[in-house]
Amino acid sequence: MKKMITLFLLGASALLAGCSDNTVPVEGEQYSKLPANLSTFRIPQVTEVFSLNCGHCGKMEAEIPKLESLIDQSIGKIHVTFNESAQIGAMIYYAAEMQLGHKPDHQMMLELFSAVQMGDGSTIAQRKAAIDNAFQSRNLISPYNLNEEQQAQLFQAIQLADDITTQGQISSVPTFIVNGKYQVITSGHQNVDSIADTINYLIKK
């Protein structure tokens, strides 16, 4: 009987240890170390890397307010420039950011995602009208109507984003950069709560 109790306790302690281990994010599964320290770019402590053309990024945007609440801070944003469509998305995003002087609010981000990701049946004119409305309803100049000086400023912002994502070797989105040193592997998480757990762990790392 005593032997059975001992075995039971050993088994229970092993199970508890297993549960405890699972709460700690694992490098290579929940996060990875970036090949370069991106903190030299003075990006926010927690920064999302995304694309307006990415469906998963649109879904993530819907969860950003909850995620910011769980990590108790605002999340910065960097738009990727992987390809031509991502570059067009970057022009739209940075046209808003540079005029506002900060990242667009959550509602504007939802409108931009909706405009860029209109269904296959939509026309170029309809997408342009939706983008124009997202800007003009906030007294901002549409990215289609920027003057030469504003365009030059826009391209500087896009180049900076490209430098950051190139040095960080960011190859998939959405993801999060933490402390300029770590990248969250979003596919290694079940939900926003677990992503928040990893981010909070990396903030203190």
Buried (B, 14 or more C-beta within 10 A) or exposed (E): EEEEEEEEEEEEEEEEEEEEEEEEBEEEEBBBEBEBEBEEBEBBBBBBBBBBBBEBBBEBBEBBEEBBEBBEBEBBBBBBBBEEEBBBBBBBBBBBBBBEEEBBEEEBBBBBBBBBBBEEEEEEEEBBBBBBEBBEEBEBBBBEEBEEEBEEBBEEBBEBBBEBBEBBEBEBBBBBBBBBBBBBBBEBBEEBEBBBBBBBBBBEE
